[in-house]
Amino acid sequence: MPRKHNSRREKPPAGFGGRQTSEPSLKNDGFGSAALSALKRAERGALSVVELLSEAERLNAANQQGQSIALYRIWLEHTRSPLAYAVNFNLGVALSDSKDHAGAEQAYRRAIGLKPDFIPAHLNLGTLLENQGRIDEALAQWRGILSFG
């Protein structure tokens, strides 16, 4: 007999274990309870940026980039912080490493929109654009940095 679905229980997003994704379960890597705890706190807007970065780094070290990306996105959706530009930047790096260049570009542009003088986002965006053959756009990003001096 099939198990009854508890409608009150929320499913974790794709990439956080369970059967709805082809990615490996976090529980198999020993990061399940910590990552799921961080996810739940991020959904409540109760995860500090330091805790977020720490958990994302642990996930990346365990080759769980998809979970790291999901955690960044959930945190950004539910948390207001003056450091959101830095989290968008880290999300851009994670997406770029995962070969999601369009997603990385969006994240870098959000970081720049939140903190226009954040040079690392301009540098990474320029490099991303250069690697896509968008040389003029890349040069414009890099030249824009000179105005911050």
C-alpha positions in Angstrom: 0.0 0.0 0.0 1.5 3.4 -0.9 2.4 5.7 1.9 0.1 8.6 2.5 1.6 12.0 1.5 1.7 14.5 4.3 0.6 17.7 2.6 2.1 19.7 5.5 5.6 18.5 4.9 7.5 20.7 2.5 9.7 19.0 -0.1 13.3 20.2 -0.2 14.2 22.0 -3.5 15.9 20.1 -6.3 19.4 19.2 -5.4 18.7 18.7 -1.6 18.3 14.9 -1.5 15.1 13.0 -2.0 14.0 11.3 -5.2 12.9 14.2 -7.3 16.5 14.8 -8.6 19.1 12.8 -10.3 21.8 14.3 -8.1 23.1 12.2 -5.2 21.5 12.6 -1.9 23.3 14.8 0.6 22.8 12.1 3.3 25.2 9.8 1.3 28.0 12.4 1.7 27.6 13.1 5.4 26.4 16.6 4.8 22.6 15.9 4.8 21.6 17.1 8.2 23.8 20.2 8.2 22.8 21.2 4.6 19.1 20.6 5.3 19.3 22.5 8.5 21.0 25.4 6.7 18.4 25.2 3.9 15.5 25.4 6.4 17.1 28.3 8.2 17.7 30.1 4.8 14.0 29.6 4.0 13.2 31.4 7.2 15.7 34.2 6.6 17.5 33.0 9.7 20.8 31.9 8.2 23.7 34.3 8.6 25.9 35.1 5.6 28.9 33.6 7.5 26.9 30.3 8.0 25.7 30.4 4.4 29.3 30.8 3.0 30.6 28.1 5.4 27.9 25.6 4.4 28.3 26.4 0.7 32.0 25.8 0.9 31.4 22.5 2.6 29.0 21.5 -0.2 31.4 22.5 -2.9 34.3 20.6 -1.2 32.0 17.5 -1.3 31.3 18.0 -5.0 27.7 19.1 -4.3 27.7 22.2 -6.4 24.1 21.9 -7.2 23.1 22.0 -3.5 25.4 24.9 -3.0 23.8 26.8 -5.8 20.3 26.0 -4.5 21.3 27.2 -1.0 22.6 30.5 -2.4 19.4 31.0 -4.4 17.1 30.2 -1.4 19.1 32.5 0.9 18.9 35.4 -1.6 15.1 34.8 -2.0 14.4 34.9 1.7 17.1 37.2 3.2 17.6 40.9 3.0 21.2 41.8 3.6 23.6 44.5 2.7 25.9 41.6 1.7 23.6 40.3 -0.9 26.0 41.6 -3.6 28.7 39.2 -2.2 26.3 36.3 -2.2 25.3 37.0 -5.8 29.0 37.1 -6.7 29.6 33.7 -5.0 26.5 32.4 -6.8 28.0 33.6 -10.1 31.2 31.8 -9.4 29.4 28.6 -8.6 27.2 28.9 -11.7 30.3 29.6 -13.9 32.1 26.6 -12.4 29.0 24.5 -13.3 29.1 25.8 -16.9 25.8 27.8 -16.4 27.2 30.9 -18.1 23.9 32.6 -18.6 23.1 32.1 -14.9 26.5 33.3 -13.9 26.2 36.5 -16.0 22.8 37.3 -14.3 24.3 36.7 -10.9 27.3 38.9 -11.6 25.1 41.7 -13.0 22.9 41.5 -9.9 26.0 41.9 -7.7 27.1 44.9 -9.8 23.5 46.3 -9.6 23.7 46.1 -5.8 27.2 47.4 -5.5 28.4 49.1 -8.6 32.0 49.5 -7.4 32.5 45.9 -6.5 35.4 45.2 -8.7 35.6 41.4 -8.5 32.1 41.1 -10.1 33.2 43.4 -13.0 36.4 41.3 -13.4 34.6 38.0 -13.4 31.8 39.3 -15.7 34.4 40.6 -18.1 36.2 37.2 -18.1 33.0 35.4 -18.7 32.1 37.7 -21.6 35.6 37.3 -23.1 35.3 33.5 -22.9 32.1 33.7 -24.8 33.7 35.8 -27.5 31.9 39.0 -26.5 35.2 40.9 -26.5 33.7 44.5 -26.8 31.4 43.8 -23.8 34.3 42.4 -21.8 36.5 45.4 -22.5 33.7 47.7 -21.5 33.4 45.9 -18.1 37.1 46.2 -17.5 37.3 49.8 -18.7 34.5 50.7 -16.3 36.6 49.6 -13.4 39.1 52.5 -14.2 36.4 55.0 -13.2 36.4 53.7 -9.6 40.0 54.9 -9.0 
